[in-house]
Structures are given as C-alpha cells and as structure tokens.
Amino acid sequence: MALYFSSINSGSNGNCYYVGNDTDAVLIDVGISCKEVEKRMTRLGLSMNKVKAIFISHEHSDHIKGLEVLANKFNLPVYINQATLKNSRLNLRQEATFSFSQSTINIGNLKVHAFSKFHDAADPYSFMVEYNDYRVGIFTDIGTVCDKLIAHFKICHAAFLEANYDTKMLEEGRYPYFLKQRIT
C-alpha cells in the first residue's frame, strides 16, 4: 500500500493537510470550513470515510476555523494538547485532549509523530506521519528552525513546509495592527 498526501489548503487563509493509505487517513489542522474541506477532498478524489482522526498544531484560527463543525459532523477524535484546546475556545462533542508527550500515536496503520516547535502559540506542534517506513512531514508556521525540525525533516521522504514570513509584505499588508505586532 502507498502513502498518499495532499495539501487541502495552505496559507494565512487556512491550513489543512491530508495524509493516508488505502484504508486510514488523518487530517492535520482544519483551518478552512467543513464545507470547503469536503468539496476540496471530493475534487481530489479523497474520501472522508478514510479519515480516522484530526491532529491540531496550535490554536490560531487559520489552523482550527473549521475543526468544530468537521469533527462533530464526522464524530472524529481530535488530538489536541490541553494548552491549545484551552486557548482555542472550541466546543467539541467528543473527548479531545491529548498530551503529545507520548510522541507517537497510532491511527490504524499510520504512525503520527508529534514534536514541539517554536511559534507564538500556547503549545505548538509539528507532525510527521509514517506508514511502511515512508514519512511525510507537516511543518507549518516555521519562523525559527530548531534541532527537532531538522532531525524530522532529514528522515522525511516528503514534507509540507510553510514559512511565509516577509517583513515588507507584513508592513504593507492589510492585517490589523495587533496581528502585525504578534507576527513581528
């Protein structure tokens, strides 16, 4: 069996990544609406029936905007740490908290490795999904490269990298002042 992966959406307007095999899949972040996730997955030939869990990197809206509706609609477990859940103000029907201190979580035949990263959030994480010795990294909001990121990146066969900081774009962009200050 192969390992499939796709960026459902990436960027400041929302992040959502799909990684799976023929029977099991996970979503990393749901920063776009449930309707958009379903529409884009259908267009890509991906099935929500294979999605067995959602992993959340941190509480910023571009990573959780559609999470509540999607998780509740499909009754999916959400792997989110306590600090992120507390700062997200989400209302999830099912038990959702999980400590990423256990760095590997098995979802069907997939192994999801979580590791902390530097970002201006309560307790941010990046992920690497492994199946049959193939590894895909999902490394979003990378402002500072750390040893953990380098170590995981070196063993990945493919990776989603999101590092879109640009001082001039930030200064001239339409973000409100408070957000520009946070990002700076």
C-alpha positions, -999 to +999 in steps of 0.1 A: +000+000+000+011+035-007+011+067+014-010+095-001-007+131+009-023+164-002-025+200+009-062+207+011-052+243+018-021+262+030-015+298+040-028+326+062-064+319+050-063+284+064-043+252+067-054+216+062-034+186+051-044+150+043-021+120+048-033+084+045-030+050+029-057+028+012-077+024+045-067+051+070-061+088+069-056+118+092-061+155+087-035+179+101-053+211+111-087+223+098-083+260+091-110+262+064-147+254+067-161+219+068-178+225+035-146+236+018-127+206+032-154+182+018-155+200-015-117+200-020-113+164-009-140+153-033-123+172-061-090+155-052-107+120-051-101+117-013-127+102+010-137+115+044-146+078+052-109+071+055-102+099+079-099+084+113-086+114+133-076+151+133-044+165+147-041+202+156-008+220+156-019+251+175-049+274+183-046+301+156-078+304+135-060+296+103-055+261+118-088+255+136-115+275+119-134+245+105-124+220+132-155+221+154-180+215+126-159+189+108-151+169+140-186+170+152-202+161+118-180+131+113-176+122+150-138+122+146-113+122+175-093+153+178-057+151+190-050+185+206-030+193+237-046+209+267-030+243+263-041+245+227-076+234+235-079+259+263-067+288+241-089+277+212-124+281+228-136+251+208-167+232+217-161+196+207-187+169+214-161+141+220-132+140+244-105+158+226-075+165+248-043+146+243-008+150+256+018+149+229+043+138+255+037+104+240+054+113+208+039+085+186+002+080+181-011+050+161-041+056+139-049+024+121-017+015+103-004+051+104+021+064+130+018+101+138+049+116+154+044+149+172+071+173+183+071+208+197+082+238+177+088+275+181+058+296+173+038+323+191+011+299+204+002+282+237+020+249+230+026+244+192+035+212+175+045+198+141+038+163+128+053+135+108+031+107+095+047+073+088+035+042+070+056+013+058+088+033+065+077+062+044+074+095+062+057+128+053+063+159+075+038+186+081+058+216+093+037+247+093+044+282+107+081+277+108+096+310+119+126+295+137+143+263+127+151+241+157+170+208+161+138+188+163+126+202+130+159+194+113+160+159+127+125+151+115+130+168+081+161+147+074+142+114+077+111+125+056+105+114+021+083+144+015+073+175+036+049+203+036+068+234+047+050+267+055+073+295+063+058+326+047+072+355+068+081+385+048+088+418+066+078+441+037+046+422+030+037+423+067+043+461+070+023+469+038-004+442+042-039+446+054-036+428+088-048+448+118-021+464+139-024+438+168-018+409+144+012+427+128+027+431+162+021+394+171+036+382+139+066+405+142 
